[in-house]
């Protein structure tokens, strides 16, 4: 995902030199990068976060 985003950014930067049609708004890039970071972190931390949530709910709710 991160490689795809970096490739997109480099390609967009190369095209900007050819013709000036404006820039991608900063909020779009921030949104894409945030989504990429969340996806990567969720892939690594997802199972652990699920375990923490399950343990917390089990401690509060009687079974």
C-alpha positions as CSV (number, residue, x, y, z in Angstrom):
1,X,0.0,0.0,0.0
2,X,2.8,2.4,0.9
3,X,4.7,1.6,-2.2
4,X,1.6,2.3,-4.3
5,X,1.1,5.6,-2.6
6,X,4.7,6.6,-3.1
7,X,4.6,5.6,-6.8
8,X,1.4,7.7,-7.2
9,X,3.1,10.7,-5.6
10,X,6.2,10.5,-7.8
11,X,4.1,10.1,-10.9
12,X,1.9,13.1,-9.9
13,X,5.0,15.2,-9.3
14,X,6.5,14.3,-12.7
15,X,3.2,15.3,-14.5
16,X,3.1,18.7,-12.7
17,X,6.2,19.8,-14.6
18,X,4.6,19.1,-18.0
19,X,1.4,21.1,-17.6
20,X,0.1,23.2,-14.8
21,X,-3.4,22.1,-14.0
22,X,-3.2,22.7,-10.2
23,X,-2.1,20.6,-7.3
24,X,-3.8,17.7,-5.5
25,X,-5.3,19.3,-2.3
26,X,-3.3,18.7,0.8
27,X,-6.2,17.2,2.6
28,X,-6.4,14.4,-0.1
29,X,-2.8,13.5,0.4
30,X,-3.2,13.5,4.2
31,X,-6.3,11.3,4.0
32,X,-4.5,8.8,1.7
33,X,-1.4,8.7,3.9
34,X,-3.5,8.3,7.1
35,X,-5.5,5.5,5.5
36,X,-2.2,3.8,4.5
37,X,-0.7,4.1,8.0
38,X,-3.9,2.8,9.6
39,X,-4.0,-0.2,7.3
40,X,-0.4,-1.1,8.0
41,X,-0.7,-0.7,11.7
42,X,-4.0,-2.6,11.8
43,X,-2.3,-5.5,9.9
44,X,0.3,-5.8,12.6
45,X,-1.7,-4.8,15.7
46,X,-5.1,-6.0,14.8
47,X,-5.0,-9.4,16.5
48,X,-3.5,-8.0,19.7
49,X,-6.1,-5.2,19.8
50,X,-8.9,-7.7,19.4
51,X,-7.4,-9.8,22.3
52,X,-7.2,-6.7,24.5
53,X,-10.8,-5.7,23.7
54,X,-12.1,-9.2,24.3
55,X,-10.3,-9.5,27.6
56,X,-11.6,-6.1,28.8
57,X,-15.2,-7.0,27.8
58,X,-15.0,-10.4,29.5
59,X,-13.7,-8.7,32.7
60,X,-16.7,-6.3,32.8
61,X,-19.6,-8.6,31.6
62,X,-20.3,-11.7,33.7
63,X,-20.4,-14.8,31.6
